[in-house]
Amino acid sequence: MDISSYLEDYGKKAKKASYLMACAGGEKKNEALAKAAELLKERAGSIIAENEKDLKNAIENGIRPQMIDRLRLTEKRIDDMATGIHQLVGLKDPVGEVIGGGRRPNGLEIIKKRVPLGVLGIIFEARPNVTCDAAGLCVKSGNACILRGGKEAILSNLAIAKVFREALALSGLPEDAVQLIDNTDREIANGMMKLDNYIDVLIPRGGAGLIKNVLINATVPVIRTGTGNCHVFVDESADQDMAVNIIINAKTQRPSVCNAEESLLVHKNIAGEFLPKIAKELISRNVELRVCERTAEILKKAGIEQFVPATEEDWATEYDDLILAVRVVDSCDEAIDHINRYGTMHSEAIITESYENGKRFTEQVDAACVYINASTRFTDGFEFGLGAEIGISNQKLHARGPMGLEELTTVKYIINGEGQIRK
C-alpha cells in the first residue's frame, strides 16, 4: 500500500469538509450532535457487540487488566458518552465570537474573532470514548477531524465513527468532517504526523511512549496532552478522614486513567499516625506500595510489611495501575519541590486546613490543575462542564488543562476599510 496516497485521500476529504464546517451554523451543528447522541443510545447493543470482539482480541494478546478497563464499553459508559454530546448541544458555540478589536485613528475597523482550527488529527490508544469526545467537540467547534485509534479498539472506534458520519449526513453536513483511519499499521500513524499539508493541529492521547514519538517525529504542530504523574500531598493540618477518602478515590476508582494519583506525599508531623491508617486501606484494595525509607520504618513499627522500597524511577513513573509511590516530606515547600521535579504538570492536590499552605501550593506548583481538598480525578472536560474534552494539555502554549470548545478555535482578524492605504 502507498501510505502517502492513502493518507492524502483522508487529508483531502477532511480539508474540503473543514471549509464547509467553518461556515455551518450553530443550529445545523447542534442538530447533528443531537442525532449522534440519539444514534449512540439506539445502537448501544451493536456497539457493545463490536467492543466485545475488541476485548476478546485484547485479552488473547495479553493486554494488561488496567488497559482492558480503558477499552471496555458498557451501557452506562455509552449513556455517559451520549450525555456528554447532549451537553455540548447546550453549550455556547464559540465560533464567530468577537473577542477584541476596535477602530484605528485612520478609520480602519479591526475585528478579532474566534474561528475553527481547521483539520485536527488525533492519535490515541485503547480508548473508544475518545472517538466520541473528539468527534463531538470537532463538530460543535466547526472543525473536521482525522482519528487514528489503537488496534485494540478498532472495531469499537469504527462503530462509533459511523454514528457520527451518519448524523452529519442526516443533518446536511459533510460526513467527512469525521473520519476514522481503518488501518492500524504503525506506519500510518507515523505518516499522519507529517501530513502538514492537510492537518492543522495534531493531538496525541495516550501513554508517554506515544506522546514522545509524536513530539519527536511530527512536522504538524502538536498540542501535547498529559502523561499524568499526579500527586496528593497530605499537609500536617489535614483532616485525616477527608485525606483517606480522597486518596482512595484518586488512586483506586480508575487507576488506568491519566488523572489518577500515582504518588502520595505525607508531612512528617502526621506521618506516624496517618501512614499506617492509609496503608491498611490501600492494601485492602490491592494497591502495591513503593515507599521511601522513612515510610518503611513507620509501617514496620505498625506491623505492616506489605510494601517494597521505592527507587528513584518510582517518583517519576505514571503506573496506570494499582501501584502507589509513598514518601514522607519535611514541609509543604519540600512537597512542592518534589512535585515540580517529578510531576508532569497535569493534576496535583493538597489536603490541608491551612489557608497559607493551600495558597502557596496553588501558586507554586507548576501544573495545569491544582486542587485543594479534592480528588485529582475531577480533571475531566465533562466534570468541568465542558461537555467533553479532546484531551488534557499539560503544556503552556495555546491550551492548558481539559481542552473543550474554545481550545479548538483560533483567531482571525477582519479589517474593514474605506479605501485606506498605508503611507
TORDO-465868 format. One line per field, with one value per residue (C-alpha): x, y, z; residue in three letters; residue number from 1. Coordinates in steps of 0.25 Angstrom, whole numbers. Example, Ala and Ser with C-alpha at 12.3 -4.5 7.8 and 13.67 -1.06 7.14 Angstrom:
2
X	c(49	55)
Y	c(-18	-4)
Z	c(31	29)
rest	c(ALA	SER)
nr	c(1	2)
END
This chain:
423
X	c(0	5	3	5	-6	-15	-13	-14	-28	-33	-26	-33	-46	-44	-39	-51	-60	-53	-57	-72	-72	-65	-78	-88	-98	-99	-113	-108	-97	-106	-115	-104	-100	-114	-115	-102	-106	-119	-112	-102	-113	-121	-108	-102	-105	-97	-86	-84	-84	-73	-66	-67	-59	-48	-48	-46	-35	-28	-29	-23	-12	-8	-13	-12	-25	-24	-23	-35	-43	-40	-44	-57	-71	-83	-98	-94	-82	-89	-100	-90	-84	-98	-100	-87	-91	-105	-97	-89	-102	-106	-92	-90	-84	-70	-69	-71	-70	-63	-52	-46	-43	-47	-45	-32	-29	-28	-42	-39	-49	-42	-49	-43	-52	-52	-51	-49	-35	-38	-34	-30	-22	-24	-15	-20	-19	-29	-40	-52	-59	-48	-55	-68	-62	-53	-64	-74	-64	-60	-74	-78	-66	-67	-55	-52	-44	-36	-36	-26	-28	-20	-22	-28	-41	-42	-56	-62	-56	-62	-75	-75	-70	-80	-91	-85	-83	-98	-103	-95	-101	-115	-113	-108	-93	-81	-79	-64	-63	-61	-52	-46	-34	-37	-23	-15	-2	9	14	0	2	16	11	0	10	15	2	4	-2	-15	-15	-14	-12	-9	-13	-7	-15	-8	4	17	23	12	14	29	28	19	27	40	34	23	24	10	8	5	-3	4	-6	-4	4	-1	9	-1	2	-7	1	-5	-1	1	-12	-21	-34	-29	-42	-44	-30	-33	-45	-38	-26	-35	-43	-31	-23	-34	-46	-40	-25	-23	-26	-17	-23	-21	-12	2	10	6	14	11	16	26	18	6	13	14	-1	-6	2	-2	-16	-16	-7	-17	-28	-19	-14	-28	-31	-19	-11	4	12	26	32	43	52	44	31	36	41	27	20	29	26	11	13	11	20	13	22	34	45	44	54	58	50	37	36	35	26	12	7	-7	-8	-11	3	6	19	19	29	30	34	38	30	20	32	38	25	25	39	37	25	31	43	36	22	17	9	-4	-12	-7	-15	-12	-21	-20	-27	-16	-20	-6	-1	-12	-9	6	3	-7	3	16	12	14	2	-10	-20	-17	-27	-29	-36	-42	-38	-30	-40	-48	-39	-48	-56	-69	-67	-62	-75	-68	-78	-66	-51	-41	-30	-23	-12	0	7	7	4	-10	-17	-15	-23	-36	-38	-52	-58	-51	-37	-41	-42	-32	-34	-36	-35	-45	-41	-52	-47	-52	-40	-29	-15	-2	7)
Y	c(0	14	20	35	33	26	37	48	43	45	59	64	60	66	79	80	77	87	99	95	92	106	113	103	110	106	101	90	86	84	76	67	65	62	52	46	45	38	28	25	20	13	5	3	-12	-13	-4	-13	-25	-19	-15	-29	-34	-24	-28	-43	-40	-31	-42	-52	-43	-41	-27	-24	-23	-8	-5	-14	-5	7	-2	-7	-1	-3	2	13	17	19	26	35	38	42	51	58	60	65	75	80	84	93	100	113	112	119	121	135	141	155	155	168	180	194	206	211	226	224	219	204	195	183	171	159	147	132	123	107	102	94	80	73	60	51	39	31	17	7	18	17	28	37	35	40	52	56	55	63	74	76	76	87	95	95	86	74	62	50	40	29	19	7	-6	-11	-3	-3	-9	-1	12	9	7	20	28	22	28	42	41	37	48	58	54	53	68	73	74	67	53	54	64	52	41	29	23	8	3	2	0	8	14	20	28	32	37	44	52	58	61	76	80	75	74	88	82	68	64	51	44	32	28	34	26	31	45	45	38	49	61	55	52	61	72	76	86	78	80	71	64	59	48	48	46	52	55	56	64	62	74	74	81	72	66	51	45	54	51	36	37	46	37	24	31	37	24	13	18	17	14	13	28	40	48	36	38	32	38	41	51	52	63	57	63	53	42	33	34	35	25	13	17	20	8	-2	4	4	-11	-16	-11	-18	-6	-8	2	6	14	23	19	27	22	7	10	15	4	-7	-1	-2	-17	-14	-22	-21	-11	-10	0	11	14	28	23	21	36	39	28	28	14	14	2	-1	4	16	23	28	38	46	61	71	82	88	94	81	75	86	84	69	71	81	72	59	63	64	77	70	70	72	72	77	73	84	93	103	115	119	106	104	117	115	101	106	118	110	96	96	88	90	87	89	84	88	77	69	57	59	50	63	67	64	72	66	69	83	86	86	75	66	68	66	63	69	78	79	89	104	109	111	102	96	86	80	85	88	96	109	102	96	110	120	135	143	158	164	178	187	199	211	211	214	212	211	223)
Z	c(0	-3	10	5	-5	5	16	5	2	16	17	4	9	23	17	8	19	29	19	20	35	37	32	37	46	61	58	48	57	69	60	56	71	76	65	68	83	79	70	81	90	79	75	89	87	73	78	91	82	74	87	92	79	82	97	93	84	94	105	95	92	107	109	124	132	135	120	118	127	117	105	111	107	115	114	125	118	105	112	118	104	99	111	108	94	98	108	96	89	101	101	94	81	81	66	62	76	75	85	82	73	71	61	58	56	41	41	39	47	53	58	65	65	68	56	56	55	43	42	55	55	67	70	82	89	94	98	89	97	91	77	83	90	79	68	77	80	66	60	71	68	53	51	43	49	45	56	57	69	74	68	81	79	64	63	74	68	54	60	68	56	47	56	55	40	38	48	40	27	32	37	23	27	21	27	24	36	44	38	45	39	37	36	50	44	52	39	37	50	46	33	39	48	35	28	30	16	22	37	44	58	64	77	83	94	101	109	110	98	88	93	92	78	73	79	72	59	56	46	48	60	73	85	96	105	118	124	138	149	159	174	186	198	212	220	235	237	228	232	232	229	217	213	213	205	195	193	192	181	174	173	172	165	151	153	138	135	134	146	155	167	165	177	192	200	215	225	235	247	244	237	249	251	237	229	236	234	219	216	222	214	201	203	206	191	186	184	184	192	188	199	204	216	226	221	222	237	241	234	240	254	252	248	233	224	210	203	194	195	185	174	168	156	164	167	152	148	143	147	141	151	166	170	178	182	196	202	215	214	224	219	209	202	201	195	185	181	179	171	162	160	157	153	139	140	140	153	167	181	195	207	217	227	225	216	215	211	201	195	194	188	177	174	173	168	153	147	139	150	165	175	190	198	186	177	165	157	154	143	132	122	126	141	137	130	116	111	107	105	93	103	115	111	121	112	113	99	93	102	117	125	119	105	101	90	92	91	78	72	67	64	51	49	40	35	29	21	13	3	13	8	17	16)
rest	c(MET	ASP	ILE	SER	SER	TYR	LEU	GLU	ASP	TYR	GLY	LYS	LYS	ALA	LYS	LYS	ALA	SER	TYR	LEU	MET	ALA	CYS	ALA	GLY	GLY	GLU	LYS	LYS	ASN	GLU	ALA	LEU	ALA	LYS	ALA	ALA	GLU	LEU	LEU	LYS	GLU	ARG	ALA	GLY	SER	ILE	ILE	ALA	GLU	ASN	GLU	LYS	ASP	LEU	LYS	ASN	ALA	ILE	GLU	ASN	GLY	ILE	ARG	PRO	GLN	MET	ILE	ASP	ARG	LEU	ARG	LEU	THR	GLU	LYS	ARG	ILE	ASP	ASP	MET	ALA	THR	GLY	ILE	HIS	GLN	LEU	VAL	GLY	LEU	LYS	ASP	PRO	VAL	GLY	GLU	VAL	ILE	GLY	GLY	GLY	ARG	ARG	PRO	ASN	GLY	LEU	GLU	ILE	ILE	LYS	LYS	ARG	VAL	PRO	LEU	GLY	VAL	LEU	GLY	ILE	ILE	PHE	GLU	ALA	ARG	PRO	ASN	VAL	THR	CYS	ASP	ALA	ALA	GLY	LEU	CYS	VAL	LYS	SER	GLY	ASN	ALA	CYS	ILE	LEU	ARG	GLY	GLY	LYS	GLU	ALA	ILE	LEU	SER	ASN	LEU	ALA	ILE	ALA	LYS	VAL	PHE	ARG	GLU	ALA	LEU	ALA	LEU	SER	GLY	LEU	PRO	GLU	ASP	ALA	VAL	GLN	LEU	ILE	ASP	ASN	THR	ASP	ARG	GLU	ILE	ALA	ASN	GLY	MET	MET	LYS	LEU	ASP	ASN	TYR	ILE	ASP	VAL	LEU	ILE	PRO	ARG	GLY	GLY	ALA	GLY	LEU	ILE	LYS	ASN	VAL	LEU	ILE	ASN	ALA	THR	VAL	PRO	VAL	ILE	ARG	THR	GLY	THR	GLY	ASN	CYS	HIS	VAL	PHE	VAL	ASP	GLU	SER	ALA	ASP	GLN	ASP	MET	ALA	VAL	ASN	ILE	ILE	ILE	ASN	ALA	LYS	THR	GLN	ARG	PRO	SER	VAL	CYS	ASN	ALA	GLU	GLU	SER	LEU	LEU	VAL	HIS	LYS	ASN	ILE	ALA	GLY	GLU	PHE	LEU	PRO	LYS	ILE	ALA	LYS	GLU	LEU	ILE	SER	ARG	ASN	VAL	GLU	LEU	ARG	VAL	CYS	GLU	ARG	THR	ALA	GLU	ILE	LEU	LYS	LYS	ALA	GLY	ILE	GLU	GLN	PHE	VAL	PRO	ALA	THR	GLU	GLU	ASP	TRP	ALA	THR	GLU	TYR	ASP	ASP	LEU	ILE	LEU	ALA	VAL	ARG	VAL	VAL	ASP	SER	CYS	ASP	GLU	ALA	ILE	ASP	HIS	ILE	ASN	ARG	TYR	GLY	THR	MET	HIS	SER	GLU	ALA	ILE	ILE	THR	GLU	SER	TYR	GLU	ASN	GLY	LYS	ARG	PHE	THR	GLU	GLN	VAL	ASP	ALA	ALA	CYS	VAL	TYR	ILE	ASN	ALA	SER	THR	ARG	PHE	THR	ASP	GLY	PHE	GLU	PHE	GLY	LEU	GLY	ALA	GLU	ILE	GLY	ILE	SER	ASN	GLN	LYS	LEU	HIS	ALA	ARG	GLY	PRO	MET	GLY	LEU	GLU	GLU	LEU	THR	THR	VAL	LYS	TYR	ILE	ILE	ASN	GLY	GLU	GLY	GLN	ILE	ARG	LYS)
nr	c(1	2	3	4	5	6	7	8	9	10	11	12	13	14	15	16	17	18	19	20	21	22	23	24	25	26	27	28	29	30	31	32	33	34	35	36	37	38	39	40	41	42	43	44	45	46	47	48	49	50	51	52	53	54	55	56	57	58	59	60	61	62	63	64	65	66	67	68	69	70	71	72	73	74	75	76	77	78	79	80	81	82	83	84	85	86	87	88	89	90	91	92	93	94	95	96	97	98	99	100	101	102	103	104	105	106	107	108	109	110	111	112	113	114	115	116	117	118	119	120	121	122	123	124	125	126	127	128	129	130	131	132	133	134	135	136	137	138	139	140	141	142	143	144	145	146	147	148	149	150	151	152	153	154	155	156	157	158	159	160	161	162	163	164	165	166	167	168	169	170	171	172	173	174	175	176	177	178	179	180	181	182	183	184	185	186	187	188	189	190	191	192	193	194	195	196	197	198	199	200	201	202	203	204	205	206	207	208	209	210	211	212	213	214	215	216	217	218	219	220	221	222	223	224	225	226	227	228	229	230	231	232	233	234	235	236	237	238	239	240	241	242	243	244	245	246	247	248	249	250	251	252	253	254	255	256	257	258	259	260	261	262	263	264	265	266	267	268	269	270	271	272	273	274	275	276	277	278	279	280	281	282	283	284	285	286	287	288	289	290	291	292	293	294	295	296	297	298	299	300	301	302	303	304	305	306	307	308	309	310	311	312	313	314	315	316	317	318	319	320	321	322	323	324	325	326	327	328	329	330	331	332	333	334	335	336	337	338	339	340	341	342	343	344	345	346	347	348	349	350	351	352	353	354	355	356	357	358	359	360	361	362	363	364	365	366	367	368	369	370	371	372	373	374	375	376	377	378	379	380	381	382	383	384	385	386	387	388	389	390	391	392	393	394	395	396	397	398	399	400	401	402	403	404	405	406	407	408	409	410	411	412	413	414	415	416	417	418	419	420	421	422	423)
END
